[in-house]
């Protein structure tokens, strides 16, 4: 999420679109509605939860992605119910809120006058 916002605002590191495409390609390959929340370094799924925080941040990655599947990640964010379970309300809920702001274009830089 962080490098994608960096790309959307500053476009300083040309590797950021490539990184965004790579991470979304991985998760799309796992299934947009079924990918897990924890993976080993070699890409094996360890956690099966389809966590709101990860779905949300994967949508923000679309700010720097250049492939067609990026739109599907944003659509998954719009379809995501508001996090409400005890384990997902705080952290997942905060990522959800920030992701909605980023993807809607409402999280902006307010420069001094």
Secondary structure as the mmCIF struct_conf table of DSSP 4:
data_model
#
loop_
_struct_conf.conf_type_id
_struct_conf.id
_struct_conf.beg_label_comp_id
_struct_conf.beg_label_asym_id
_struct_conf.beg_label_seq_id
_struct_conf.end_label_comp_id
_struct_conf.end_label_asym_id
_struct_conf.end_label_seq_id
HELX_RH_AL_P HELX_RH_AL_P1 UNK A 2 UNK A 10
TURN_TY1_P TURN_TY1_P1 UNK A 14 UNK A 14
HELX_RH_AL_P HELX_RH_AL_P2 UNK A 15 UNK A 30
TURN_TY1_P TURN_TY1_P2 UNK A 32 UNK A 34
BEND BEND1 UNK A 37 UNK A 37
STRN STRN1 UNK A 38 UNK A 39
TURN_TY1_P TURN_TY1_P3 UNK A 41 UNK A 42
BEND BEND2 UNK A 43 UNK A 43
STRN STRN2 UNK A 45 UNK A 47
HELX_RH_AL_P HELX_RH_AL_P3 UNK A 52 UNK A 60
HELX_RH_3T_P HELX_RH_3T_P1 UNK A 61 UNK A 63
TURN_TY1_P TURN_TY1_P4 UNK A 64 UNK A 64
BEND BEND3 UNK A 67 UNK A 67
TURN_TY1_P TURN_TY1_P5 UNK A 68 UNK A 69
HELX_RH_AL_P HELX_RH_AL_P4 UNK A 70 UNK A 79
BEND BEND4 UNK A 80 UNK A 80
HELX_LH_PP_P HELX_LH_PP_P1 UNK A 81 UNK A 83
BEND BEND5 UNK A 85 UNK A 85
HELX_RH_AL_P HELX_RH_AL_P5 UNK A 86 UNK A 89
TURN_TY1_P TURN_TY1_P6 UNK A 90 UNK A 90
HELX_RH_AL_P HELX_RH_AL_P6 UNK A 91 UNK A 104
TURN_TY1_P TURN_TY1_P7 UNK A 105 UNK A 105
#
